[in-house]
Amino acid sequence: MSEQGEDERLNRVMARFEELRFDLEFANERYRLALLALEGAQIEASRKVKSLVVVDRPNLPDEALYPDRPYILATVAAFLLMGFAIFSVILAAIREHME
């Protein structure tokens, strides 16, 4: 009986060893494929960098088109003047009705 128990324990150890060996082979294959993918990506990136060409250097505009400050100031002044006129008319109407 002792020999049979020892054989069973040995079978379990061998089965576990085979399982671990299979896992190791699988992990090695995945690692190899990942290295190949990395190398391909590096080659592609270096190829794209070599094809990058500067067409024209960036530059600043000669003058700012927007915001057009004089137009904005004139518009704000016109609205304020209209608001003041409307307020004055309303105030004059209130004073007239008070008399």
ChimeraX attribute file (.defattr): number of C-alpha atoms within 10 A of each C-alpha:
attribute: neighborCount
match mode: 1-to-1
recipient: residues
	/A:1	6
	/A:2	7
	/A:3	8
	/A:4	9
	/A:5	10
	/A:6	11
	/A:7	12
	/A:8	12
	/A:9	12
	/A:10	12
	/A:11	12
	/A:12	12
	/A:13	12
	/A:14	12
	/A:15	12
	/A:16	12
	/A:17	12
	/A:18	12
	/A:19	12
	/A:20	12
	/A:21	12
	/A:22	12
	/A:23	12
	/A:24	12
	/A:25	12
	/A:26	12
	/A:27	12
	/A:28	12
	/A:29	12
	/A:30	12
	/A:31	12
	/A:32	12
	/A:33	12
	/A:34	12
	/A:35	12
	/A:36	12
	/A:37	12
	/A:38	12
	/A:39	12
	/A:40	12
	/A:41	12
	/A:42	12
	/A:43	12
	/A:44	12
	/A:45	12
	/A:46	11
	/A:47	11
	/A:48	10
	/A:49	10
	/A:50	9
	/A:51	9
	/A:52	8
	/A:53	7
	/A:54	7
	/A:55	6
	/A:56	6
	/A:57	5
	/A:58	7
	/A:59	6
	/A:60	6
	/A:61	7
	/A:62	6
	/A:63	6
	/A:64	8
	/A:65	8
	/A:66	6
	/A:67	8
	/A:68	9
	/A:69	10
	/A:70	9
	/A:71	10
	/A:72	11
	/A:73	10
	/A:74	11
	/A:75	12
	/A:76	12
	/A:77	12
	/A:78	12
	/A:79	11
	/A:80	12
	/A:81	12
	/A:82	12
	/A:83	12
	/A:84	12
	/A:85	12
	/A:86	12
	/A:87	12
	/A:88	12
	/A:89	12
	/A:90	12
	/A:91	12
	/A:92	12
	/A:93	11
	/A:94	11
	/A:95	10
	/A:96	9
	/A:97	8
	/A:98	7
	/A:99	5
